[in-house]
Amino acid sequence: MEQFHATTIVAVRRGPDDVCVGGDGQVTMGQSSVMKHKAKKVRKIYKGTVLSGFAGSVSDAFTLTEKFEKKLEEHGGNLKRAAVSLAQSWRSDRVMRNLEALLVAADRESLLVISGNGEVIEPDQDFVAIGSGGNFAYAAANALFNHTDMDAEAIVREALKIASSICVFTNDNISVEKL
């Protein structure tokens, strides 16, 4: 059975008042079929104070996002504690261990990538990209973040646009959430 996959997510923080996460809209089935063009893979969660975006198997990503929201509730919105707790559960729970997804989460203080290997990664700089087009989007975000004065949303949109022009698993139907 072929799985549905969601692709590219970019997150940028330009200080506590300029935080943005965006994603493309393409969902593919296997390696050859586009099933959806306008999927929304980014959301505001925990009372509108945390941005999240997912890449990977769609159903797994929804499951992961729901579990992350519960962890945020348990930890009073503390992003880092919730992320570590989720990663620990993900790694140790037999059902969760099989989830094929990555999650990016950002608030006014932190930007994190959470993986199924039990990793919580805080990038060296305040930008990150994941998914099939993640390397392309990351390279674009890196150049724009370090060599322009563009705000977070402009960097996210342009990095996704650049990735969509290169990666066949990324399209230019971009959705963005901003704090």
C-alpha positions in Angstrom: 0.0 0.0 0.0 1.4 3.4 -1.0 1.6 6.1 1.6 0.6 9.7 1.4 3.4 12.2 2.1 3.4 15.9 2.9 6.6 17.8 2.0 8.3 21.1 2.7 8.1 23.2 5.9 10.2 26.3 6.7 10.3 28.2 10.0 12.1 31.5 10.7 12.4 33.5 13.9 13.7 37.1 13.6 13.3 37.9 17.3 10.3 37.3 19.6 8.0 39.4 17.6 8.7 38.0 14.1 8.1 34.3 14.1 6.7 32.5 11.0 6.2 28.9 9.8 5.1 28.0 6.3 4.5 25.0 4.2 3.7 24.1 0.6 0.4 22.5 -0.3 1.4 19.3 -2.2 0.6 15.9 -0.9 2.0 13.0 -3.0 1.1 9.3 -3.0 4.3 7.3 -3.5 6.8 8.7 -5.9 4.6 9.4 -8.8 1.2 10.9 -8.0 0.1 14.3 -6.7 -3.1 13.7 -4.7 -3.7 17.2 -3.3 -2.3 20.7 -4.2 -3.6 22.9 -1.4 -3.0 21.0 1.9 -2.5 23.1 5.0 0.5 21.7 6.9 1.0 24.5 9.4 -1.1 25.5 12.4 -1.3 27.7 15.4 -1.7 25.6 18.5 -1.9 26.1 22.3 -4.0 29.2 22.5 -2.3 30.7 19.4 1.1 30.9 21.1 2.9 28.0 19.2 3.3 27.4 15.5 3.7 23.9 14.2 4.3 22.4 10.8 4.8 18.8 9.8 6.4 16.8 7.0 6.1 13.1 6.4 3.2 10.7 6.3 0.0 12.8 6.6 -1.9 10.6 9.0 1.2 10.1 11.1 1.8 13.9 11.1 -1.8 14.6 12.3 -1.4 12.0 15.1 1.9 13.5 16.1 0.5 17.1 16.1 -2.4 16.0 18.3 -0.1 14.3 20.7 2.1 17.4 20.8 -0.9 19.6 21.6 -1.7 17.4 24.5 1.9 17.6 25.7 1.7 21.4 25.5 -1.4 21.4 27.7 0.3 19.1 30.2 3.3 21.4 30.4 1.5 24.7 30.5 2.6 25.8 27.0 6.3 25.3 27.8 7.5 24.4 24.3 10.9 22.8 25.2 9.4 20.6 28.0 6.5 19.6 25.8 8.9 18.7 22.9 11.2 16.6 25.1 8.2 14.8 26.6 6.8 14.1 23.1 10.1 12.9 21.9 10.5 10.5 24.8 7.0 9.2 24.3 7.6 8.9 20.5 10.7 6.9 21.1 9.4 4.6 23.7 5.7 4.0 22.7 5.4 1.0 20.3 2.7 2.6 18.2 4.2 6.0 18.1 7.6 4.6 17.2 6.3 3.7 13.8 5.1 7.2 13.0 6.9 8.6 9.9 6.9 12.3 10.4 8.9 15.3 11.5 7.5 18.2 13.4 8.7 21.8 13.5 7.5 23.9 16.5 8.2 27.6 17.3 7.1 30.1 19.8 8.5 33.5 20.7 11.6 32.0 22.5 12.4 28.8 20.7 12.5 27.0 17.3 12.6 23.2 17.5 12.6 20.1 15.2 11.1 17.0 16.9 11.8 13.6 15.3 10.7 10.0 15.9 14.2 9.0 17.0 13.6 10.9 20.2 15.5 13.9 19.1 14.7 17.5 19.9 16.9 19.7 17.8 17.3 23.4 18.3 19.0 24.8 15.2 22.2 27.0 15.5 20.4 29.8 13.8 16.8 30.9 13.9 15.6 29.1 10.8 15.0 25.5 9.8 13.4 23.5 6.9 12.2 19.9 6.8 10.7 17.6 4.3 11.4 16.5 0.7 12.3 20.0 -0.3 13.8 20.9 3.0 17.4 21.1 1.8 16.5 23.4 -1.0 14.4 25.6 1.3 17.0 25.5 4.0 19.7 26.8 1.6 17.4 29.6 0.4 16.4 30.5 4.0 20.0 30.6 5.0 21.0 33.0 2.3 18.0 35.2 2.9 18.3 35.2 6.7 22.0 36.0 6.7 22.2 38.4 3.8 19.0 40.4 3.7 16.8 42.4 6.1 13.7 40.5 5.0 11.2 39.7 7.8 10.4 36.1 8.8 7.3 35.8 6.7 9.1 37.1 3.5 12.0 34.6 4.1 9.6 31.7 4.6 7.6 32.5 1.5 10.6 33.1 -0.7 12.4 29.9 0.6 9.3 27.8 -0.2 9.0 29.4 -3.6 12.6 28.6 -4.4 12.2 25.0 -3.2 9.1 24.6 -5.3 11.0 25.6 -8.4 13.5 22.8 -7.8 11.9 20.0 -5.9 9.2 17.9 -7.6 7.6 17.1 -4.2 7.1 20.8 -3.3 4.6 23.2 -4.9 4.0 26.9 -4.7 0.6 26.7 -2.9 2.1 28.2 0.2 0.3 28.6 3.6 1.8 30.6 6.4 1.1 31.1 10.1 2.7 33.9 12.0 2.9 34.9 15.7 
